[in-house]
Amino acid sequence: MTAPGAIVLAHNDPVKVRRLLAALGGLDVYLHCDRRTPPHIFAAMMRDAAPNVHLLPRTATRLSSWSLVEAELRALRVWLRASAAEHVIVLSGACYPLVPAGEIADELADWGGRSRMPLNPLPHERWSTRRNPDGGLWRMRRRFVTFRGQIVFIAGKPLPTYRREAPKGLVLCASAQWKVYARRHVIALLRVLDERPDLERFWRTTFVPDESCVASILSSPDLVGDLCEQVCDDLPWYLDWSVIARGGHPRSLTLDDLPSLAAARRAPRRPPERFAADREGYRKLFARKVSSAETALLDAIDELRAGPR
């Protein structure tokens, strides 16, 4: 069986990105580096890249905007043409594997045609804000102003316009950009977006569409049929939400987190049934967020990954 692919979306921290690419040895890696990344940082990122690393056409991306979804979709199209693998993993440069690439491939082989991503039907309490306590529906119920494909901010806030309804057949869902796709869900996602240009228009003016577009489409029976039953509510990433960083992000990990990461690595594999009692308590394959500033942590994770479970 062909090993899963990995799509890495990166824009900075070339030292960490090189370590990530090396840690994913054994998988075909498709790297997207933001077009706005300075040439010397991009060159450092690609230094000594192994043959399993394939550079994708570079596009400019910005947080909160459709450009991040677009970069992912373009990468998925390249992966579909280039690989026969059953799964592809979407990561950022701030992710890092907790287990060897061979174990990642072995675990995903048990998941057959299933994808793994958070599935939180809206309203989702974590997406409420002080100004918009509606469980994240505010992100979709208004059309946000864009300029050259990017959300416009005024005084640090996205600029909304008129209220609107979600496109027909769409089940709105909160999720994350980081996920594991099964091949058939990639095919279905791209088909739906090709056939329904109204969906792309909707997500282009939605706030932070990379956290909702894919999961919403793949959770919608009217759009993908029974395939939605094989999208599993699961995120095999270790994240620490105990202190939420500015912008609503999980906090960056340090060497103090090593015991928790080791425990997450040793936990049992999650059975690949959609309706398992709880998505927590099972083995995590990746950690997020880790930077090159935490060299000691990266070294320690490498030792964990090289040793026995």
C-alpha positions as CSV (number, residue, x, y, z in Angstrom):
1,M,0.0,0.0,0.0
2,T,1.3,3.5,-0.9
3,A,2.3,5.5,2.1
4,P,0.1,8.5,2.9
5,G,1.1,11.9,1.5
6,A,1.6,15.1,3.5
7,I,0.8,18.6,2.5
8,V,2.8,21.2,4.5
9,L,1.7,24.9,4.4
10,A,4.6,27.1,5.6
11,H,5.7,30.7,5.5
12,N,8.5,31.2,8.1
13,D,10.8,29.5,10.5
14,P,12.9,27.6,7.9
15,V,15.0,25.7,10.6
16,K,11.8,24.2,12.0
17,V,10.4,23.5,8.5
18,R,13.6,21.6,7.6
19,R,13.3,19.5,10.7
20,L,9.6,18.8,9.9
21,L,10.4,17.7,6.4
22,A,13.2,15.4,7.7
23,A,10.9,13.9,10.3
24,L,8.4,13.1,7.5
25,G,10.9,11.1,5.6
26,G,9.3,8.1,4.0
27,L,6.2,10.0,3.0
28,D,5.7,12.1,-0.1
29,V,5.6,15.7,1.1
30,Y,4.1,18.5,-0.9
31,L,5.4,21.8,0.4
32,H,3.6,25.2,-0.1
33,C,5.7,28.2,0.9
34,D,3.9,31.5,0.9
35,R,4.8,33.6,-2.1
36,R,5.4,36.6,0.3
37,T,8.1,34.8,2.2
38,P,11.4,36.5,1.5
39,P,13.7,34.7,-0.9
40,H,16.5,34.0,1.7
41,I,14.0,32.4,4.1
42,F,12.5,30.3,1.2
43,A,16.0,29.2,0.2
44,A,16.9,28.2,3.8
45,M,13.6,26.3,4.0
46,M,14.5,24.2,0.9
47,R,18.2,23.7,1.7
48,D,19.1,20.0,1.4
49,A,15.5,19.0,0.8
50,A,15.2,15.2,0.2
51,P,13.8,13.8,-3.1
52,N,10.5,13.0,-1.3
53,V,9.8,16.8,-0.9
54,H,7.8,18.3,-3.8
55,L,7.6,22.0,-4.1
56,L,4.1,23.4,-5.0
57,P,3.5,26.6,-7.0
58,R,3.7,29.4,-4.5
59,T,0.7,31.7,-3.9
60,A,0.2,34.5,-1.4
61,T,-1.9,33.6,1.6
62,R,-3.3,35.5,4.5
63,L,-4.9,34.5,7.8
64,S,-8.7,34.5,8.0
65,S,-9.1,34.5,4.2
66,W,-10.0,32.2,1.3
67,S,-6.4,32.2,0.1
68,L,-5.5,29.5,2.7
69,V,-8.3,27.2,1.5
70,E,-7.3,27.9,-2.1
71,A,-3.6,26.9,-1.3
72,E,-4.9,23.7,0.3
73,L,-7.2,22.8,-2.6
74,R,-4.4,23.4,-5.2
75,A,-2.2,21.1,-3.2
76,L,-4.9,18.4,-3.0
77,R,-5.2,18.5,-6.8
78,V,-1.5,18.0,-7.3
79,W,-1.5,15.2,-4.8
80,L,-4.4,13.4,-6.5
81,R,-2.5,13.5,-9.8
82,A,0.8,12.5,-8.4
83,S,0.0,9.8,-5.8
84,A,-2.1,6.7,-5.5
85,A,-2.1,6.9,-1.7
86,E,-5.3,6.4,0.3
87,H,-4.7,9.3,2.7
88,V,-3.1,12.8,2.7
89,I,-2.3,14.8,5.9
90,V,-2.5,18.6,5.9
91,L,0.0,20.2,8.3
92,S,1.6,23.6,8.9
93,G,5.2,24.4,9.5
94,A,4.3,24.6,13.3
95,C,3.3,20.9,13.4
96,Y,5.7,18.0,14.3
97,P,5.2,14.2,14.2
98,L,5.2,12.3,17.5
99,V,5.6,8.9,15.9
100,P,7.7,7.7,13.0
101,A,6.4,8.0,9.4
102,G,6.0,4.2,9.2
103,E,3.7,4.2,12.2
104,I,1.6,7.0,10.8
105,A,1.2,5.0,7.6
106,D,0.4,1.8,9.6
107,E,-2.3,3.5,11.7
108,L,-4.0,5.3,8.7
109,A,-4.1,2.0,6.9
110,D,-6.7,0.8,9.5
111,W,-8.9,3.8,8.6
112,G,-9.7,2.7,5.1
113,G,-11.8,5.3,3.3
114,R,-12.3,7.5,6.4
115,S,-11.1,11.0,7.0
116,R,-10.2,12.5,10.4
117,M,-11.1,16.1,11.3
118,P,-13.0,17.9,14.0
119,L,-16.7,18.1,13.4
120,N,-18.6,20.6,15.5
121,P,-22.0,21.5,14.2
122,L,-22.8,25.2,14.5
123,P,-23.5,26.8,16.9
124,H,-20.2,25.8,18.6
125,E,-19.6,27.5,21.9
126,R,-15.8,27.9,21.5
127,W,-16.5,30.1,18.5
128,S,-18.6,32.5,20.4
129,T,-17.1,35.9,21.2
130,R,-18.0,38.7,23.5
131,R,-19.4,40.7,20.6
132,N,-21.0,37.7,18.9
133,P,-22.2,35.1,21.4
134,D,-23.8,32.9,18.7
135,G,-21.5,30.0,18.6
136,G,-19.7,31.2,15.4
137,L,-22.7,31.6,13.2
138,W,-21.6,35.3,12.8
139,R,-18.7,34.1,10.7
140,M,-21.1,32.9,8.0
141,R,-24.3,34.9,8.4
142,R,-22.7,38.1,7.1
143,R,-20.8,38.7,4.0
144,F,-17.4,40.1,4.9
145,V,-15.6,42.7,2.8
146,T,-12.6,41.5,0.8
147,F,-9.9,43.2,-1.2
148,R,-7.9,41.2,-3.7
149,G,-9.2,38.0,-2.1
150,Q,-8.4,39.0,1.5
151,I,-10.7,39.9,4.4
152,V,-10.6,43.6,5.2
153,F,-10.0,44.5,8.8
154,I,-10.8,47.9,10.5
155,A,-9.3,48.5,13.9
156,G,-8.4,44.8,14.1
157,K,-12.0,43.6,13.3
158,P,-13.2,42.0,10.1
159,L,-15.6,44.3,8.2
160,P,-19.1,42.8,7.7
161,T,-21.8,43.8,5.3
162,Y,-25.3,42.4,4.8
163,R,-26.9,39.3,6.3
164,R,-27.3,36.3,4.1
165,E,-28.4,32.6,4.1
166,A,-26.0,29.7,3.7
167,P,-26.0,28.0,0.3
168,K,-28.6,25.3,-0.2
169,G,-27.7,21.9,1.1
170,L,-24.9,23.1,3.3
171,V,-24.5,21.8,6.9
172,L,-22.4,24.4,8.7
173,C,-19.6,22.9,10.8
174,A,-16.7,24.2,12.9
175,S,-13.4,22.4,12.4
176,A,-9.7,23.0,11.8
177,Q,-7.4,23.4,8.8
178,W,-5.3,20.6,10.0
179,K,-6.8,17.2,9.1
180,V,-6.3,13.8,7.5
181,Y,-8.2,13.2,4.3
182,A,-9.2,10.0,2.7
183,R,-8.8,10.0,-1.1
184,R,-12.5,9.6,-1.9
185,H,-13.3,12.7,0.3
186,V,-10.7,14.8,-1.6
187,I,-12.3,13.7,-4.9
188,A,-15.8,14.5,-3.6
189,L,-14.7,17.9,-2.2
190,L,-13.1,19.0,-5.4
191,R,-16.1,17.8,-7.4
192,V,-18.6,19.7,-5.3
193,L,-16.6,22.9,-5.5
194,D,-16.2,22.5,-9.3
195,E,-20.0,21.9,-9.7
196,R,-21.2,24.5,-7.2
197,P,-19.5,27.9,-7.8
198,D,-21.9,29.5,-5.4
199,L,-20.1,27.6,-2.6
200,E,-16.8,29.1,-3.4
201,R,-18.4,32.6,-3.6
202,F,-19.9,32.0,-0.2
203,W,-16.6,30.9,1.4
204,R,-14.6,33.7,-0.2
205,T,-16.5,36.2,1.9
206,T,-16.7,34.1,5.1
207,F,-14.4,34.8,8.1
208,V,-11.7,32.2,8.6
209,P,-13.1,29.8,5.9
210,D,-10.2,27.4,6.4
211,E,-11.8,26.3,9.7
212,S,-15.2,25.6,8.3
213,C,-15.3,25.2,4.5
214,V,-14.1,21.6,4.1
215,A,-15.8,20.1,7.1
216,S,-19.1,21.8,6.2
217,I,-19.1,20.4,2.7
218,L,-18.0,16.9,3.7
219,S,-20.6,16.8,6.5
220,S,-23.5,17.7,4.1
221,P,-25.4,14.7,2.8
222,D,-27.1,16.8,0.1
223,L,-23.6,17.5,-1.3
224,V,-21.6,14.3,-0.8
225,G,-24.2,11.7,-0.1
226,D,-23.3,8.8,2.2
227,L,-19.6,9.7,2.1
228,C,-20.3,12.1,5.0
229,E,-20.8,9.1,7.2
230,Q,-17.1,8.3,6.7
231,V,-15.8,11.6,7.9
232,C,-14.8,11.0,11.5
233,D,-14.9,13.6,14.3
234,D,-11.3,13.3,15.3
235,L,-8.1,15.3,15.3
236,P,-4.9,13.2,15.9
237,W,-2.9,16.4,17.0
238,Y,-1.9,17.3,20.5
239,L,-2.8,20.9,21.3
240,D,-2.9,22.7,24.5
241,W,-6.0,25.0,24.9
242,S,-5.5,25.6,28.6
243,V,-4.1,29.1,27.8
244,I,-5.6,30.5,24.6
245,A,-3.1,32.7,22.8
246,R,-4.0,36.0,21.1
247,G,-6.4,35.4,18.2
248,G,-7.9,32.3,19.8
249,H,-5.0,29.9,19.0
250,P,-3.6,27.1,21.2
251,R,-0.5,28.0,23.1
252,S,3.0,27.2,21.9
253,L,4.6,24.1,23.4
254,T,7.8,24.0,25.5
255,L,10.0,21.4,27.0
256,D,7.7,21.4,30.0
257,D,5.1,19.8,27.8
258,L,7.2,16.7,27.1
259,P,5.5,14.4,29.7
260,S,2.1,15.2,28.2
261,L,3.4,14.7,24.6
262,A,5.0,11.3,25.7
263,A,1.7,10.3,27.2
264,A,-0.2,11.3,24.0
265,R,2.2,9.3,22.0
266,R,1.8,6.2,24.2
267,A,-2.0,6.3,24.3
268,P,-4.0,3.6,22.5
269,R,-4.9,4.0,18.9
270,R,-8.4,5.3,18.3
271,P,-10.7,2.8,16.7
272,P,-11.8,4.1,13.3
273,E,-15.6,4.3,14.1
274,R,-17.2,7.7,13.6
275,F,-19.2,7.6,16.8
276,A,-16.6,6.5,19.4
277,A,-17.6,7.8,22.8
278,D,-14.9,10.5,22.9
279,R,-12.2,11.7,20.6
280,E,-9.8,12.4,23.5
281,G,-7.7,9.8,25.3
282,Y,-6.4,8.2,22.1
283,R,-2.9,8.4,20.6
284,K,-1.9,11.6,18.9
285,L,0.3,11.5,15.8
286,F,1.3,15.1,15.7
287,A,2.0,18.0,18.1
288,R,1.1,21.7,17.5
289,K,2.5,24.4,17.9
290,V,6.3,23.9,18.0
291,S,8.9,26.4,16.8
292,S,12.7,26.2,16.2
293,A,13.1,28.3,19.4
294,E,12.3,25.1,21.3
295,T,15.3,23.1,20.1
296,A,15.4,21.0,23.3
297,L,11.8,20.0,22.9
298,L,12.3,19.1,19.2
299,D,15.4,17.0,20.2
300,A,13.4,15.3,22.9
301,I,10.5,14.5,20.5
302,D,13.0,13.0,18.1
303,E,14.3,10.8,20.8
304,L,10.7,9.7,21.7
305,R,10.0,9.0,18.0
306,A,13.1,6.9,17.6
307,G,12.4,4.8,20.8
308,P,9.9,2.1,21.6
309,R,6.3,3.1,22.3
